[in-house]
Amino acid sequence: MVTSAAVAAERVGPAFSVDGMLLAREKTRQAIQDISALIEPGMVEEEAVELAKKTLVNSGMALSWHPTRVRFGINTIKPMKHASVPGVVLQENDIFFLDIAPRVQAWEGDGGASFTVGKNTEYERCARDAEKLFHEVRHAWTRDKLTGQALYAFADGKARSMGWELNFDLPGHRVSDFPHAAIYTGSLAEFEASPSAMRWILEIHVRDPKGRFGAFFEDMLLSDDYYA
């Protein structure tokens, strides 16, 4: 049974549009690829953040409801609400991730992904597993209609089986026509119903148990049809 609280949590604003939300998602995913292609060893993290902002603005998107984030090396273990260690330089063999939340006209985008430079098998596996775990959780949602709470419990168990720890400080959230915070501010990990498509961002942040590095992947919660 879907409760009134769940219905309220999934309501949308007056400008909501499926086509608009998908356009924002498409532009967000493209921007992630565009920004990542510009980041290279020797760059300071703060420089990469400014580069990311410039790329978003030049793509016609507005910097939106949370800061544009690029995290290098040791900063990849930090929760998003914690500031990076300043002055971290991307090394020849390193890991980094992006977390962007641009706005396209009336609609929110939100996306993140991890990348590696050079050669480090642990970093490569971590980046690969963050995205793999995202899709395993998404498949569990599609197949079993799990609640938001159950999805993150599932993610936690899967992350441990892969040899990582899941960061519960990134528990997923609503997405909508801007601003979603006027509609609902609770997390996906707290949601007591099976979440609807086109309403939620699934966040996966896995970390090395020794606290050396991490990887991040997030995207809108959607069915397989949207993942070619």
C-alpha positions, 0 to 999 in steps of 0.5 A: 500500500502506498501511503499518503507520505510516499505520494507527497514525497514523489509529487512534482512542481508545475513545470515538471516534464518527462521530456524536460527531465530526460533532456537535463539528464542527457546534457548532464551525462554529456557534460560529465564526459566533456569535463572528464576529458579535460582533466589531466595529471598535474592539475590542482583540484580547485583548477578542475572545479573551475574548469567544470563550472566553465564547461557547464556554463559554456554548454548553456546550463545553469550552475544549480542547487549544489556545488560543482564538485571534482575530487582528486585522490585522497579527497575521493573518500570524503562525504560531499558535505565535507570540504576537500583537502586544499591543493591536491594535485592529480597524479600520473596514476590516480583516481578522480570523480565528478559530481555536478547538478546543473539546471537545464531551463526548468529542470534539474540534472544531477550526475556523477562518475569516476575516472582514472588516469595512468595505471592502477588496478585498484583505482580502476576496479573501484571506479568500475565497481561504483558504476557496477553497483549502481546498476545492480541496485537499479536492477534490484529496484526494477526486479523486486520493487524494493523500498528506498530503505531496502535498496540501500541495505542491498547496496551495503551488502553488495559493496561489502561483497565487492570489498568496499564500504558504502558511504551512507552519507550519500543516501540518494535524493529527489530530483524534479523541476527546479527546485526539488527541495521545495517539494521534498528534502528527504533521502532515498535511503529513508523512503519507505515505498518503492520509488517511482522512475523519473523522481529520484537520484540513486547515489553510490559512493564506495570507499576503500576500507583502509581509507585511501581512495573511493569512487562515486556514481550517480544517475536518475533511477530509470529502467533498462530502456534508458541505458544502452 
